[in-house]
Amino acid sequence: MVIVSPGSANWGCDPFRSGRIGTGRRSDDVAEEAGASPRSAGGWDRAVTGAVDSLPIIGPARRRVLSDEVADAIRDAIFDGRIDLGQRLVEDELASNLNVSRGPVRRALVLLSQEGLVNTEHHRGTTVAQLGADDIRETASLRTALERLAVEWLCRNSTEDDFTRIAAVLQQVGELPGPLSPSRVAALDVAFHDAVFRAAHHERLYGAWRSLRSQIYIDLVHRRALRDDVEQWVTDHQRFLEVLMHRNQREVLDMVEAHVEGPHGPTGVSRRPPPDSGGPAA
């Protein structure tokens, strides 16, 4: 399965046809300054729960503004293929389709750029990112390094509630109508590891993970990098959770290397050694 389909994002058909976030009033910038009402989770969490239906949202409440809602809408459209990878994003068209002013759109694109979902170049505008082989390798190596640090901190800081939240992701598999699509399995996979990073109780580390997870999700779906056997996916992640609960640092670090890297890396791309390493590619 490929996450996008050719020509799926036709602006004339409105890629945000599932619902507008605007009210018809152009007081968007005032709303940005005043702030919106608190929500239970961030936009990416909502995007994941959209793919996983009733997956519990994990995390503290935070204050949200209109640019967050605009970012949600654009992110959702990229995730489900209404906007193609590599497609140019025009602020005026986005604002018109979403019924908001350009200010929140501009700020939303900055947020998505920080997630690695869009690229903005001076005088060339903004386009949806396309992950090449080097991008995938870099993302994979960074993810592995971050997850190693996450499980080290998890061994010291995690609580029983943290493990309950991680287990809740796996429990959703049996409650969702089957068969599960690759996008739903990818959403579950990212949600599982998101809960692991939260259990580390390391805010800066979690922020670094947040900057990667959208790219990881798209790559998992686009390349079909996950197992087709959902039962085996559950078994693998249950084992991962069991090892985490032991809080044995050496054991969990070994598990990260086996689970996240695998024989060809988490994205199914054979790893190659850094320059001058002299080692063979995996």
Stockholm file with secondary structure:
# STOCKHOLM 1.0

chainA/1-282         MVIVSPGSANWGCDPFRSGRIGTGRRSDDVAEEAGASPRSAGGWDRAVTGAVDSLPIIGPARRRVLSDEVADAIRDAIFDGRIDLGQRLVEDELASNLNVSRGPVRRALVLLSQEGLVNTEHHRGTTVAQLGADDIRETASLRTALERLAVEWLCRNSTEDDFTRIAAVLQQVGELPGPLSPSRVAALDVAFHDAVFRAAHHERLYGAWRSLRSQIYIDLVHRRALRDDVEQWVTDHQRFLEVLMHRNQREVLDMVEAHVEGPHGPTGVSRRPPPDSGGPAA
#=GR chainA/1-282 SS CCSCCTTCCCGGGCTTTTCCCCCSCCCHHHHHHHCCCCBSSCHHHHHHHHHHTTCCCCSCCBCCCHHHHHHHHHHHHHHTTSSCTTCEECHHHHHHHHTSCHHHHHHHHHHHHHTTSEEEETTTEEEECCCCHHHHHHHHHHHHHHHHHHHHHHHHHCCHHHHHHHHHHHHHHHHSCSSCCHHHHHHHHHHHHHHHHHHTTCHHHHHHHHHHHHHHHHHHHHTTCSCSCHHHHHHHHHHHHHHHHHTCHHHHHHHHIIIIITTTTTTTCCCCCCTTCCCCCC
#=GC SS_cons         CCSCCTTCCCGGGCTTTTCCCCCSCCCHHHHHHHCCCCBSSCHHHHHHHHHHTTCCCCSCCBCCCHHHHHHHHHHHHHHTTSSCTTCEECHHHHHHHHTSCHHHHHHHHHHHHHTTSEEEETTTEEEECCCCHHHHHHHHHHHHHHHHHHHHHHHHHCCHHHHHHHHHHHHHHHHSCSSCCHHHHHHHHHHHHHHHHHHTTCHHHHHHHHHHHHHHHHHHHHTTCSCSCHHHHHHHHHHHHHHHHHTCHHHHHHHHIIIIITTTTTTTCCCCCCTTCCCCCC
//
